[in-house]
Every structure is written in C-alpha cells, then in structure tokens.
Amino acid sequence: MMDKPIVAARQPFKVDVQAGKAYYWCACGRSKNQPFCDGSHKGTGLTPMAYKADADKTVWLCGCKQTKSAPLCDGTHKTLQA
C-alpha cells in the first residue's frame, strides 16, 4: 500500500543546481534533509525522484509534495488548506 506524501513545507525550496549533477528530490515529505531524500520513504511505497540539472541555475523545488510538475514547484502550495 502506498502512503500519501506529507506536506514538508508550504513554500518551495530555492536550490542552486550544477549542470550534469543528479539530485534526488524527496517525494514523500518525510526527509529531514528537505528538499532532498534521506531514505525516510522506506516502507511508504513512495520513492524519491531523480532530477538532473541541464545547466547551472537556480530552481525552486516543491516543498508541499503536491506539485503536478515534480520536482519543480507549480504553485500548488498556494491552494492548500491550513
């Protein structure tokens, strides 16, 4: 059975990424190393998402774990109930 992701933050995480480097975005919301995976998803049925940067740049990674454009923020956090 797959657990639902929990909201880790009600705003995105600003991250400077490097071209060609792989990052593992926490999809479950349980990581203590947000927005990145620390293995806390084990047993949830959820897995981290690999993100490979195509350039050196700043990206906004989803903190609410509800985005439709994972792992990037799409603004869904603005619609969540408190």
Secondary structure, DSSP 8 states (H G I E B T S, - for coil): ---------SS-EEEEE-TT-EEEE-SSS--SSTTB--STTTTTT---EEEE-SSSEEEEE-SSS--SSTTB--SGGGG---
